[in-house]
Amino acid sequence: WGIVHPDDMDIFESYCDSMDNGEDDFTYDIRQITDGDEYVWLRYFGKSLRDDDGNLIYSIGVTLDVTDERSEKKQLIEKASTDSLTGLLNKESTRLSIIECLKKSKSNNRHALFIIDVDDFKYINDTFGHLFGDKVLKTFSHEMKKLFPNDIVGRIGGDEFFLFVKNYRGIAHVTESAMLVSDIAH
């Protein structure tokens, strides 16, 4: 019991219940601590065998280390959900993150949505070149992530961005957020 990741205890208990109840086939992924105090992902497969009358004879299981598989999957999900230039959420991931936030919000929570356009970006690209323009977008994105670490920041495309300020504390908070964005977008 002391080796399963605390967030996976419910899953581990379901696995134990599946074994105890003699479910026909079951699979669970659970993080478990190693001797080196690191968590690895293990996949538990189980199968129950029954006699001709359907009575449980025994349950057997196999455990596989799927840490690499989970890591690769996480990297693919991150790659698919982020803008490759800025590292911010891409347009679709931003939309989904905002929807998820709204679903979890209580009725008295207030949020603010900003659509941001970097001033004179075409001029920057035309005058200094696209590599410099990319650097401007990266710098802008870095500053946005730094200023709004608990909010949703995403790139719509080109020089347009979303900022979704979660649970703002009043109009002064929104005004302050707008001023911060304005300062780095100019």
Summary of the structure (lengths in Angstrom):
residues: 186
radius of gyration: 24.3
end to end distance: 55.1
largest distance: 81.5
contacts: 478
relative contact order: 0.11
helix: 46%
strand: 28%
